[in-house]
């Protein structure tokens, strides 16, 4: 399965609690923090919900 790198590029201040919780569940804390996750349907759905706060790129 493909892997993606997810980076937090915008703050969660002022966001709805669900968006904040989604960012935390992705393993992101501070702006600029990154995590590598498997591109499962669950992770891709979470990224889609907070796509205005994160950047993604595919990693080998």
N, CA, C, O and CB atoms as a CASP TS submission, in Angstrom:
PFRMAT TS
TARGET T0000
AUTHOR 0000-0000-0000
METHOD Language model
MODEL 1
PARENT N/A
ATOM      1  N   UNK     1       0.854  -1.182   0.000  1.00  0.00           N
ATOM      2  CA  UNK     1       0.000   0.000   0.000  1.00  0.00           C
ATOM      3  C   UNK     1       0.898   1.243   0.000  1.00  0.00           C
ATOM      4  O   UNK     1       1.988   1.231   0.572  1.00  0.00           O
ATOM      5  CB  UNK     1      -0.971  -0.001   1.237  1.00  0.00           C
ATOM      6  N   UNK     2       0.441   2.284  -0.629  1.00  0.00           N
ATOM      7  CA  UNK     2       1.211   3.525  -0.719  1.00  0.00           C
ATOM      8  C   UNK     2       1.287   4.203   0.645  1.00  0.00           C
ATOM      9  O   UNK     2       0.441   3.998   1.515  1.00  0.00           O
ATOM     10  CB  UNK     2       0.585   4.480  -1.756  1.00  0.00           C
ATOM     11  N   UNK     3       2.319   5.008   0.800  1.00  0.00           N
ATOM     12  CA  UNK     3       2.503   5.776   2.033  1.00  0.00           C
ATOM     13  C   UNK     3       2.485   7.248   1.673  1.00  0.00           C
ATOM     14  O   UNK     3       2.968   7.641   0.611  1.00  0.00           O
ATOM     15  CB  UNK     3       3.836   5.390   2.763  1.00  0.00           C
ATOM     16  N   UNK     4       1.930   8.058   2.553  1.00  0.00           N
ATOM     17  CA  UNK     4       1.885   9.494   2.322  1.00  0.00           C
ATOM     18  C   UNK     4       2.495  10.225   3.515  1.00  0.00           C
ATOM     19  O   UNK     4       2.395   9.783   4.659  1.00  0.00           O
ATOM     20  CB  UNK     4       0.434   9.965   2.076  1.00  0.00           C
ATOM     21  N   UNK     5       3.126  11.351   3.215  1.00  0.00           N
ATOM     22  CA  UNK     5       3.650  12.227   4.258  1.00  0.00           C
ATOM     23  C   UNK     5       2.664  13.370   4.423  1.00  0.00           C
ATOM     24  O   UNK     5       2.301  14.036   3.454  1.00  0.00           O
ATOM     25  CB  UNK     5       5.091  12.756   3.910  1.00  0.00           C
ATOM     26  N   UNK     6       2.238  13.588   5.648  1.00  0.00           N
ATOM     27  CA  UNK     6       1.251  14.622   5.954  1.00  0.00           C
ATOM     28  C   UNK     6       1.951  15.678   6.805  1.00  0.00           C
ATOM     29  O   UNK     6       2.567  15.353   7.819  1.00  0.00           O
ATOM     30  CB  UNK     6      -0.013  14.024   6.697  1.00  0.00           C
ATOM     31  N   UNK     7       1.856  16.947   6.392  1.00  0.00           N
ATOM     32  CA  UNK     7       2.501  18.046   7.105  1.00  0.00           C
ATOM     33  C   UNK     7       1.448  19.082   7.471  1.00  0.00           C
ATOM     34  O   UNK     7       0.642  19.479   6.630  1.00  0.00           O
ATOM     35  CB  UNK     7       3.632  18.684   6.248  1.00  0.00           C
ATOM     36  N   UNK     8       1.456  19.518   8.724  1.00  0.00           N
ATOM     37  CA  UNK     8       0.545  20.567   9.180  1.00  0.00           C
ATOM     38  C   UNK     8       1.119  21.916   8.760  1.00  0.00           C
ATOM     39  O   UNK     8       2.230  22.269   9.155  1.00  0.00           O
ATOM     40  CB  UNK     8       0.333  20.503  10.732  1.00  0.00           C
ATOM     41  N   UNK     9       0.360  22.678   7.955  1.00  0.00           N
ATOM     42  CA  UNK     9       0.862  23.954   7.449  1.00  0.00           C
ATOM     43  C   UNK     9       0.061  25.154   7.957  1.00  0.00           C
ATOM     44  O   UNK     9       0.506  26.292   7.808  1.00  0.00           O
ATOM     45  CB  UNK     9       0.848  23.942   5.941  1.00  0.00           C
ATOM     46  N   UNK    10      -1.099  24.922   8.547  1.00  0.00           N
ATOM     47  CA  UNK    10      -1.885  26.005   9.114  1.00  0.00           C
ATOM     48  C   UNK    10      -2.290  25.643  10.529  1.00  0.00           C
ATOM     49  O   UNK    10      -2.388  24.466  10.878  1.00  0.00           O
ATOM     50  CB  UNK    10      -3.126  26.302   8.249  1.00  0.00           C
ATOM     51  N   UNK    11      -2.521  26.654  11.333  1.00  0.00           N
ATOM     52  CA  UNK    11      -2.858  26.463  12.732  1.00  0.00           C
ATOM     53  C   UNK    11      -4.281  25.929  12.892  1.00  0.00           C
ATOM     54  O   UNK    11      -5.149  26.160  12.050  1.00  0.00           O
ATOM     55  CB  UNK    11      -2.698  27.772  13.494  1.00  0.00           C
ATOM     56  N   UNK    12      -4.495  25.214  13.986  1.00  0.00           N
ATOM     57  CA  UNK    12      -5.835  24.721  14.301  1.00  0.00           C
ATOM     58  C   UNK    12      -6.603  25.702  15.178  1.00  0.00           C
ATOM     59  O   UNK    12      -7.755  25.449  15.532  1.00  0.00           O
ATOM     60  CB  UNK    12      -5.750  23.367  14.992  1.00  0.00           C
ATOM     61  N   UNK    13      -5.971  26.820  15.530  1.00  0.00           N
ATOM     62  CA  UNK    13      -6.662  27.835  16.328  1.00  0.00           C
ATOM     63  C   UNK    13      -7.813  28.388  15.496  1.00  0.00           C
ATOM     64  O   UNK    13      -7.633  28.756  14.335  1.00  0.00           O
ATOM     65  CB  UNK    13      -5.682  28.984  16.773  1.00  0.00           C
ATOM     66  N   UNK    14      -8.985  28.441  16.094  1.00  0.00           N
ATOM     67  CA  UNK    14     -10.156  28.952  15.403  1.00  0.00           C
ATOM     68  C   UNK    14     -10.897  27.906  14.594  1.00  0.00           C
ATOM     69  O   UNK    14     -11.940  28.198  14.010  1.00  0.00           O
ATOM     70  CB  UNK    14      -9.759  30.062  14.512  1.00  0.00           C
ATOM     71  N   UNK    15     -10.372  26.689  14.553  1.00  0.00           N
ATOM     72  CA  UNK    15     -11.039  25.611  13.826  1.00  0.00           C
ATOM     73  C   UNK    15     -12.046  24.935  14.735  1.00  0.00           C
ATOM     74  O   UNK    15     -11.992  25.069  15.957  1.00  0.00           O
ATOM     75  CB  UNK    15     -10.017  24.586  13.291  1.00  0.00           C
ATOM     76  N   UNK    16     -12.961  24.209  14.121  1.00  0.00           N
ATOM     77  CA  UNK    16     -13.954  23.480  14.898  1.00  0.00           C
ATOM     78  C   UNK    16     -13.285  22.325  15.641  1.00  0.00           C
ATOM     79  O   UNK    16     -12.259  21.811  15.195  1.00  0.00           O
ATOM     80  CB  UNK    16     -15.087  22.959  13.986  1.00  0.00           C
ATOM     81  N   UNK    17     -13.860  21.917  16.768  1.00  0.00           N
ATOM     82  CA  UNK    17     -13.264  20.840  17.562  1.00  0.00           C
ATOM     83  C   UNK    17     -13.042  19.546  16.777  1.00  0.00           C
ATOM     84  O   UNK    17     -12.062  18.839  17.013  1.00  0.00           O
ATOM     85  CB  UNK    17     -14.136  20.553  18.749  1.00  0.00           C
ATOM     86  N   UNK    18     -13.939  19.233  15.853  1.00  0.00           N
ATOM     87  CA  UNK    18     -13.762  18.010  15.072  1.00  0.00           C
ATOM     88  C   UNK    18     -12.509  18.091  14.203  1.00  0.00           C
ATOM     89  O   UNK    18     -11.798  17.097  14.053  1.00  0.00           O
ATOM     90  CB  UNK    18     -14.995  17.752  14.196  1.00  0.00           C
ATOM     91  N   UNK    19     -12.232  19.258  13.631  1.00  0.00           N
ATOM     92  CA  UNK    19     -11.029  19.427  12.808  1.00  0.00           C
ATOM     93  C   UNK    19      -9.782  19.322  13.672  1.00  0.00           C
ATOM     94  O   UNK    19      -8.795  18.713  13.259  1.00  0.00           O
ATOM     95  CB  UNK    19     -11.056  20.784  12.069  1.00  0.00           C
ATOM     96  N   UNK    20      -9.810  19.899  14.852  1.00  0.00           N
ATOM     97  CA  UNK    20      -8.674  19.801  15.766  1.00  0.00           C
ATOM     98  C   UNK    20      -8.404  18.349  16.151  1.00  0.00           C
ATOM     99  O   UNK    20      -7.257  17.904  16.168  1.00  0.00           O
ATOM    100  CB  UNK    20      -8.927  20.641  17.023  1.00  0.00           C
ATOM    101  N   UNK    21      -9.459  17.629  16.453  1.00  0.00           N
ATOM    102  CA  UNK    21      -9.316  16.229  16.850  1.00  0.00           C
ATOM    103  C   UNK    21      -8.777  15.388  15.692  1.00  0.00           C
ATOM    104  O   UNK    21      -7.972  14.481  15.907  1.00  0.00           O
ATOM    105  CB  UNK    21     -10.666  15.667  17.331  1.00  0.00           C
ATOM    106  N   UNK    22      -9.206  15.677  14.492  1.00  0.00           N
ATOM    107  CA  UNK    22      -8.725  14.939  13.331  1.00  0.00           C
ATOM    108  C   UNK    22      -7.235  15.166  13.125  1.00  0.00           C
ATOM    109  O   UNK    22      -6.500  14.224  12.830  1.00  0.00           O
ATOM    110  CB  UNK    22      -9.498  15.346  12.078  1.00  0.00           C
ATOM    111  N   UNK    23      -6.782  16.411  13.279  1.00  0.00           N
ATOM    112  CA  UNK    23      -5.363  16.726  13.134  1.00  0.00           C
ATOM    113  C   UNK    23      -4.558  15.978  14.195  1.00  0.00           C
ATOM    114  O   UNK    23      -3.497  15.430  13.896  1.00  0.00           O
ATOM    115  CB  UNK    23      -5.122  18.254  13.244  1.00  0.00           C
ATOM    116  N   UNK    24      -5.054  15.953  15.423  1.00  0.00           N
ATOM    117  CA  UNK    24      -4.346  15.248  16.496  1.00  0.00           C
ATOM    118  C   UNK    24      -4.291  13.745  16.218  1.00  0.00           C
ATOM    119  O   UNK    24      -3.267  13.108  16.465  1.00  0.00           O
ATOM    120  CB  UNK    24      -5.028  15.511  17.855  1.00  0.00           C
ATOM    121  N   UNK    25      -5.381  13.178  15.707  1.00  0.00           N
ATOM    122  CA  UNK    25      -5.415  11.746  15.410  1.00  0.00           C
ATOM    123  C   UNK    25      -4.484  11.377  14.261  1.00  0.00           C
ATOM    124  O   UNK    25      -4.033  10.236  14.170  1.00  0.00           O
ATOM    125  CB  UNK    25      -6.833  11.315  15.078  1.00  0.00           C
ATOM    126  N   UNK    26      -4.199  12.323  13.396  1.00  0.00           N
ATOM    127  CA  UNK    26      -3.231  12.077  12.328  1.00  0.00           C
ATOM    128  C   UNK    26      -1.804  12.110  12.861  1.00  0.00           C
ATOM    129  O   UNK    26      -0.871  11.766  12.135  1.00  0.00           O
ATOM    130  CB  UNK    26      -3.396  13.108  11.211  1.00  0.00           C
ATOM    131  N   UNK    27      -1.617  12.516  14.110  1.00  0.00           N
ATOM    132  CA  UNK    27      -0.296  12.535  14.718  1.00  0.00           C
ATOM    133  C   UNK    27       0.424  13.861  14.565  1.00  0.00           C
ATOM    134  O   UNK    27       1.646  13.917  14.701  1.00  0.00           O
ATOM    135  CB  UNK    27       0.538  11.457  14.134  1.00  0.00           C
ATOM    136  N   UNK    28      -0.312  14.932  14.283  1.00  0.00           N
ATOM    137  CA  UNK    28       0.280  16.248  14.080  1.00  0.00           C
ATOM    138  C   UNK    28       0.015  17.118  15.294  1.00  0.00           C
ATOM    139  O   UNK    28      -1.081  17.101  15.855  1.00  0.00           O
ATOM    140  CB  UNK    28      -0.274  16.912  12.804  1.00  0.00           C
ATOM    141  N   UNK    29       1.038  17.891  15.702  1.00  0.00           N
ATOM    142  CA  UNK    29       0.892  18.745  16.873  1.00  0.00           C
ATOM    143  C   UNK    29       1.149  20.197  16.543  1.00  0.00           C
ATOM    144  O   UNK    29       0.267  21.037  16.722  1.00  0.00           O
ATOM    145  CB  UNK    29       1.826  18.297  17.967  1.00  0.00           C
ATOM    146  N   UNK    30       2.352  20.513  16.060  1.00  0.00           N
ATOM    147  CA  UNK    30       2.724  21.896  15.784  1.00  0.00           C
ATOM    148  C   UNK    30       2.760  22.144  14.286  1.00  0.00           C
ATOM    149  O   UNK    30       2.846  21.206  13.494  1.00  0.00           O
ATOM    150  CB  UNK    30       4.083  22.229  16.413  1.00  0.00           C
ATOM    151  N   UNK    31       2.694  23.413  13.904  1.00  0.00           N
ATOM    152  CA  UNK    31       2.840  23.765  12.501  1.00  0.00           C
ATOM    153  C   UNK    31       4.222  23.309  12.040  1.00  0.00           C
ATOM    154  O   UNK    31       5.224  23.548  12.715  1.00  0.00           O
ATOM    155  CB  UNK    31       2.644  25.303  12.275  1.00  0.00           C
ATOM    156  N   UNK    32       4.261  22.661  10.903  1.00  0.00           N
ATOM    157  CA  UNK    32       5.515  22.153  10.366  1.00  0.00           C
ATOM    158  C   UNK    32       5.807  20.717  10.744  1.00  0.00           C
ATOM    159  O   UNK    32       6.728  20.112  10.195  1.00  0.00           O
ATOM    160  CB  UNK    32       6.631  23.010  10.820  1.00  0.00           C
ATOM    161  N   UNK    33       5.039  20.154  11.676  1.00  0.00           N
ATOM    162  CA  UNK    33       5.260  18.756  12.042  1.00  0.00           C
ATOM    163  C   UNK    33       4.730  17.850  10.936  1.00  0.00           C
ATOM    164  O   UNK    33       3.746  18.170  10.269  1.00  0.00           O
ATOM    165  CB  UNK    33       4.578  18.422  13.398  1.00  0.00           C
ATOM    166  N   UNK    34       5.394  16.725  10.755  1.00  0.00           N
ATOM    167  CA  UNK    34       5.032  15.789   9.699  1.00  0.00           C
ATOM    168  C   UNK    34       4.899  14.387  10.268  1.00  0.00           C
ATOM    169  O   UNK    34       5.465  14.060  11.310  1.00  0.00           O
ATOM    170  CB  UNK    34       6.072  15.815   8.568  1.00  0.00           C
ATOM    171  N   UNK    35       4.145  13.578   9.566  1.00  0.00           N
ATOM    172  CA  UNK    35       4.026  12.177   9.898  1.00  0.00           C
ATOM    173  C   UNK    35       3.847  11.400   8.607  1.00  0.00           C
ATOM    174  O   UNK    35       3.331  11.925   7.621  1.00  0.00           O
ATOM    175  CB  UNK    35       2.849  11.926  10.876  1.00  0.00           C
ATOM    176  N   UNK    36       4.275  10.154   8.619  1.00  0.00           N
ATOM    177  CA  UNK    36       4.109   9.281   7.461  1.00  0.00           C
ATOM    178  C   UNK    36       3.092   8.218   7.834  1.00  0.00           C
ATOM    179  O   UNK    36       3.238   7.527   8.843  1.00  0.00           O
ATOM    180  CB  UNK    36       5.471   8.639   7.015  1.00  0.00           C
ATOM    181  N   UNK    37       2.068   8.094   7.015  1.00  0.00           N
ATOM    182  CA  UNK    37       0.976   7.157   7.273  1.00  0.00           C
ATOM    183  C   UNK    37       0.741   6.306   6.033  1.00  0.00           C
ATOM    184  O   UNK    37       1.080   6.703   4.917  1.00  0.00           O
ATOM    185  CB  UNK    37      -0.323   7.909   7.677  1.00  0.00           C
ATOM    186  N   UNK    38       0.157   5.133   6.243  1.00  0.00           N
ATOM    187  CA  UNK    38      -0.305   4.319   5.120  1.00  0.00           C
ATOM    188  C   UNK    38      -1.513   5.004   4.495  1.00  0.00           C
ATOM    189  O   UNK    38      -2.329   5.592   5.204  1.00  0.00           O
ATOM    190  CB  UNK    38      -0.659   2.864   5.578  1.00  0.00           C
ATOM    191  N   UNK    39      -1.631   4.932   3.191  1.00  0.00           N
ATOM    192  CA  UNK    39      -2.731   5.607   2.487  1.00  0.00           C
ATOM    193  C   UNK    39      -3.966   4.717   2.475  1.00  0.00           C
ATOM    194  O   UNK    39      -4.437   4.309   1.413  1.00  0.00           O
ATOM    195  CB  UNK    39      -2.319   5.972   1.037  1.00  0.00           C
ATOM    196  N   UNK    40      -4.483   4.422   3.651  1.00  0.00           N
ATOM    197  CA  UNK    40      -5.699   3.618   3.771  1.00  0.00           C
ATOM    198  C   UNK    40      -6.913   4.526   3.572  1.00  0.00           C
ATOM    199  O   UNK    40      -6.793   5.745   3.695  1.00  0.00           O
ATOM    200  CB  UNK    40      -5.763   2.896   5.160  1.00  0.00           C
ATOM    201  N   UNK    41      -8.061   3.960   3.271  1.00  0.00           N
ATOM    202  CA  UNK    41      -9.257   4.787   3.104  1.00  0.00           C
ATOM    203  C   UNK    41      -9.575   5.641   4.330  1.00  0.00           C
ATOM    204  O   UNK    41     -10.068   6.760   4.190  1.00  0.00           O
ATOM    205  CB  UNK    41     -10.439   3.910   2.788  1.00  0.00           C
ATOM    206  N   UNK    42      -9.298   5.126   5.530  1.00  0.00           N
ATOM    207  CA  UNK    42      -9.571   5.882   6.748  1.00  0.00           C
ATOM    208  C   UNK    42      -8.675   7.107   6.846  1.00  0.00           C
ATOM    209  O   UNK    42      -9.152   8.200   7.151  1.00  0.00           O
ATOM    210  CB  UNK    42      -9.384   4.996   7.976  1.00  0.00           C
ATOM    211  N   UNK    43      -7.390   6.938   6.592  1.00  0.00           N
ATOM    212  CA  UNK    43      -6.445   8.054   6.664  1.00  0.00           C
ATOM    213  C   UNK    43      -6.749   9.071   5.572  1.00  0.00           C
ATOM    214  O   UNK    43      -6.716  10.275   5.830  1.00  0.00           O
ATOM    215  CB  UNK    43      -4.990   7.549   6.537  1.00  0.00           C
ATOM    216  N   UNK    44      -7.044   8.615   4.364  1.00  0.00           N
ATOM    217  CA  UNK    44      -7.340   9.536   3.269  1.00  0.00           C
ATOM    218  C   UNK    44      -8.606  10.339   3.555  1.00  0.00           C
ATOM    219  O   UNK    44      -8.697  11.509   3.182  1.00  0.00           O
ATOM    220  CB  UNK    44      -7.490   8.767   1.952  1.00  0.00           C
ATOM    221  N   UNK    45      -9.576   9.720   4.211  1.00  0.00           N
ATOM    222  CA  UNK    45     -10.787  10.437   4.600  1.00  0.00           C
ATOM    223  C   UNK    45     -10.503  11.503   5.642  1.00  0.00           C
ATOM    224  O   UNK    45     -11.076  12.591   5.592  1.00  0.00           O
ATOM    225  CB  UNK    45     -11.821   9.470   5.128  1.00  0.00           C
ATOM    226  N   UNK    46      -9.615  11.193   6.595  1.00  0.00           N
ATOM    227  CA  UNK    46      -9.239  12.177   7.605  1.00  0.00           C
ATOM    228  C   UNK    46      -8.501  13.346   6.975  1.00  0.00           C
ATOM    229  O   UNK    46      -8.746  14.502   7.317  1.00  0.00           O
ATOM    230  CB  UNK    46      -8.375  11.531   8.688  1.00  0.00           C
ATOM    231  N   UNK    47      -7.593  13.039   6.050  1.00  0.00           N
ATOM    232  CA  UNK    47      -6.849  14.098   5.358  1.00  0.00           C
ATOM    233  C   UNK    47      -7.815  14.967   4.557  1.00  0.00           C
ATOM    234  O   UNK    47      -7.659  16.187   4.507  1.00  0.00           O
ATOM    235  CB  UNK    47      -5.762  13.492   4.426  1.00  0.00           C
ATOM    236  N   UNK    48      -8.797  14.350   3.938  1.00  0.00           N
ATOM    237  CA  UNK    48      -9.771  15.111   3.152  1.00  0.00           C
ATOM    238  C   UNK    48     -10.563  16.082   4.019  1.00  0.00           C
ATOM    239  O   UNK    48     -10.902  17.176   3.567  1.00  0.00           O
ATOM    240  CB  UNK    48     -10.724  14.163   2.437  1.00  0.00           C
ATOM    241  N   UNK    49     -10.860  15.699   5.255  1.00  0.00           N
ATOM    242  CA  UNK    49     -11.627  16.569   6.155  1.00  0.00           C
ATOM    243  C   UNK    49     -10.837  17.800   6.584  1.00  0.00           C
ATOM    244  O   UNK    49     -11.431  18.839   6.870  1.00  0.00           O
ATOM    245  CB  UNK    49     -12.061  15.792   7.384  1.00  0.00           C
ATOM    246  N   UNK    50      -9.503  17.702   6.634  1.00  0.00           N
ATOM    247  CA  UNK    50      -8.669  18.827   7.077  1.00  0.00           C
ATOM    248  C   UNK    50      -7.703  19.262   5.971  1.00  0.00           C
ATOM    249  O   UNK    50      -6.600  19.730   6.257  1.00  0.00           O
ATOM    250  CB  UNK    50      -7.881  18.444   8.348  1.00  0.00           C
ATOM    251  N   UNK    51      -8.113  19.109   4.720  1.00  0.00           N
ATOM    252  CA  UNK    51      -7.233  19.414   3.586  1.00  0.00           C
ATOM    253  C   UNK    51      -6.829  20.874   3.530  1.00  0.00           C
ATOM    254  O   UNK    51      -5.825  21.205   2.898  1.00  0.00           O
ATOM    255  CB  UNK    51      -7.907  19.036   2.295  1.00  0.00           C
ATOM    256  N   UNK    52      -7.585  21.761   4.176  1.00  0.00           N
ATOM    257  CA  UNK    52      -7.237  23.183   4.200  1.00  0.00           C
ATOM    258  C   UNK    52      -6.147  23.489   5.240  1.00  0.00           C
ATOM    259  O   UNK    52      -5.636  24.608   5.287  1.00  0.00           O
ATOM    260  CB  UNK    52      -8.486  24.020   4.491  1.00  0.00           C
ATOM    261  N   UNK    53      -5.795  22.506   6.067  1.00  0.00           N
ATOM    262  CA  UNK    53      -4.778  22.710   7.108  1.00  0.00           C
ATOM    263  C   UNK    53      -3.491  21.940   6.833  1.00  0.00           C
ATOM    264  O   UNK    53      -2.458  22.244   7.431  1.00  0.00           O
ATOM    265  CB  UNK    53      -5.330  22.297   8.458  1.00  0.00           C
ATOM    266  N   UNK    54      -3.528  20.959   5.947  1.00  0.00           N
ATOM    267  CA  UNK    54      -2.366  20.085   5.745  1.00  0.00           C
ATOM    268  C   UNK    54      -1.942  20.040   4.281  1.00  0.00           C
ATOM    269  O   UNK    54      -2.701  20.393   3.378  1.00  0.00           O
ATOM    270  CB  UNK    54      -2.677  18.671   6.235  1.00  0.00           C
ATOM    271  N   UNK    55      -0.705  19.595   4.078  1.00  0.00           N
ATOM    272  CA  UNK    55      -0.201  19.278   2.750  1.00  0.00           C
ATOM    273  C   UNK    55       0.199  17.821   2.757  1.00  0.00           C
ATOM    274  O   UNK    55       0.668  17.302   3.770  1.00  0.00           O
ATOM    275  CB  UNK    55       0.999  20.197   2.346  1.00  0.00           C
ATOM    276  N   UNK    56       0.015  17.159   1.626  1.00  0.00           N
ATOM    277  CA  UNK    56       0.386  15.754   1.537  1.00  0.00           C
ATOM    278  C   UNK    56       1.270  15.532   0.323  1.00  0.00           C
ATOM    279  O   UNK    56       1.178  16.245  -0.676  1.00  0.00           O
ATOM    280  CB  UNK    56      -0.863  14.859   1.469  1.00  0.00           C
ATOM    281  N   UNK    57       2.123  14.529   0.432  1.00  0.00           N
ATOM    282  CA  UNK    57       2.870  14.065  -0.731  1.00  0.00           C
ATOM    283  C   UNK    57       3.145  12.594  -0.559  1.00  0.00           C
ATOM    284  O   UNK    57       3.258  12.091   0.559  1.00  0.00           O
ATOM    285  CB  UNK    57       4.189  14.857  -0.919  1.00  0.00           C
ATOM    286  N   UNK    58       3.252  11.906  -1.686  1.00  0.00           N
ATOM    287  CA  UNK    58       3.459  10.466  -1.668  1.00  0.00           C
ATOM    288  C   UNK    58       4.926  10.168  -1.388  1.00  0.00           C
ATOM    289  O   UNK    58       5.819  10.840  -1.905  1.00  0.00           O
ATOM    290  CB  UNK    58       3.014   9.828  -3.004  1.00  0.00           C
ATOM    291  N   UNK    59       5.161   9.158  -0.570  1.00  0.00           N
ATOM    292  CA  UNK    59       6.505   8.758  -0.177  1.00  0.00           C
ATOM    293  C   UNK    59       6.681   7.289  -0.563  1.00  0.00           C
ATOM    294  O   UNK    59       5.737   6.503  -0.491  1.00  0.00           O
ATOM    295  CB  UNK    59       6.747   8.983   1.365  1.00  0.00           C
ATOM    296  N   UNK    60       7.863   6.938  -0.959  1.00  0.00           N
ATOM    297  CA  UNK    60       8.127   5.535  -1.307  1.00  0.00           C
ATOM    298  C   UNK    60       8.606   4.751  -0.114  1.00  0.00           C
ATOM    299  O   UNK    60       8.874   3.555  -0.228  1.00  0.00           O
ATOM    300  CB  UNK    60       9.153   5.441  -2.422  1.00  0.00           C
TER
END
